[in-house]
């Protein structure tokens, strides 16, 4: 059997298009003023209180969903919910501490160490955050730092138990 090739070759080349006249180096300077007038700026500030309540509710719902997912062993999904909550309210120590615990479960020790450290920075008098930091430091191979963190947690718990903090 003899194979023959057609003599007409398909044209796989892209057609040449003319160059645009709007080249990047010919950009005009915009004439629009993007500043917000004073009266509109005050309106933006006055509406922030309602957003804060909504943000808090949203963060709490993300946190609750994360808690349920973590209880079910769905650690990655829980981590996603807590990270979303952290994006909305980065100053909540409990979110960082919970994130650190999950990261320890997942074997991501360095990230757990960072999250637990942030939790102790935000809430230095919270013993559980120091315990989680101590666990992360121990898993990371820093036993001396872990002992210091666990000692600090013990001191905080003793202080609150005795009532002389």
Buried (B, 14 or more C-beta within 10 A) or exposed (E): EEEEEEEEEEEEEEEEEEEEEEEEEEEEEEEEEEEEEEEEEEEEEEEEEEEEEEBEEBBEEBBEBBBEBBEEEBBEBBBBBBBBBBEBBEEBBBBBBBBBBBBBBEEBBEBBBBBBBBBBEBBEEBBBBBBBBBBBBBBBEBEEBBEBBBEBBBEBBEEEEEEEE
